[in-house]
Amino acid sequence: MELPTPQDLRERRTALGLTQSSLAEAAGVSQPLIARIEGGDVDPRLSTLRRIVNALDEAEGEVVRAADLMHENVISVAPDDSVREAIETMEAEAYSQLPVLQSGIPVGSISQGDVIRAGEDVGNHPVSEVMSESFPTVATDATVDEIRNLLEHYKAVMVTDGGSTVGIITEADIAAQLS
């Protein structure tokens, strides 16, 4: 990811017809800070720069959010379900892994690899005995860039609202959005 220069930020803001004040409001920072960043007087924190770039992206209508990408129908298993049930669900849905949810809250994940590593005769054991860590969670307003970064390290990302799962996103969803 290439970081924009102060000149890049100023050119992009003016091309969009935004004032420093309107950009500052959209990014949740002060107008004097925008002026100092554009003037090269201040080297902003990465989190501040990200908020400014996200505000510019939104002004262009380019921002894709988790809510735009997610599948609302989340196929999952519970920690108390048997490993056999998890395998049957994976086979029926043609998935290699599933989130493990307890009352709608992500508590783990189970994959075919987890089952293989658990060894023989685990079919009647509860999922909680062989599951791995939960997929990471994001809010519905997380950007596609944030999600893409997580998917470099995880097989899926859970979308939550108020702690409860409302959707799931995989690499296939990002690929479909890009095409």
Long-range contacts (C-beta under 8 A, 24 or more apart in sequence): 1-145, 3-49, 4-49, 4-53, 6-37, 6-38, 6-39, 6-40, 7-38, 9-37, 9-38, 9-52, 9-53, 9-56, 10-38, 12-56, 13-38, 13-56, 16-56, 16-59, 16-60, 18-56, 18-59, 23-52, 23-55, 23-56, 23-59, 26-55, 26-58, 26-59, 27-51, 27-52, 27-54, 27-55, 54-143, 57-143, 63-143, 63-144, 64-143, 64-144, 64-177, 65-140, 65-141, 65-142, 65-143, 65-144, 66-138, 66-139, 66-140, 66-141, 66-142, 66-143, 66-147, 66-157, 66-159, 66-167, 66-169, 67-140, 67-141, 67-159, 67-167, 68-177, 69-144, 69-147, 69-169, 69-173, 69-174, 69-177, 70-140, 70-159, 70-166, 70-167, 70-168, 70-169, 70-173, 71-167, 71-168, 71-169, 71-173, 72-166, 72-167, 74-99, 74-101, 74-158, 74-165, 74-167, 74-168, 76-100, 76-101, 76-165, 77-101, 77-110, 77-127, 78-102, 78-127, 79-107, 79-108, 79-126, 79-127, 79-128, 79-131, 80-126, 80-127, 80-128, 81-126, 81-127, 82-123, 82-124, 82-125, 82-126, 82-127, 83-110, 83-115, 83-118, 83-122, 83-123, 83-124, 83-125, 83-126, 83-127, 83-129, 83-130, 84-123, 84-124, 85-127, 86-110, 86-115, 86-127, 87-112, 87-115, 87-123, 96-155, 97-155, 97-156, 99-134, 99-135, 99-156, 99-158, 99-165, 99-168, 100-127, 100-128, 100-131, 100-134, 101-165, 104-164, 104-165, 105-163, 105-164, 105-165, 106-134, 106-135, 106-137, 106-158, 106-160, 106-165, 107-131, 107-134, 108-132, 108-133, 108-134, 109-133, 109-134, 109-135, 109-155, 109-156, 111-155, 134-158, 135-168, 140-166, 140-167, 144-174, 144-177, 147-174, 148-174
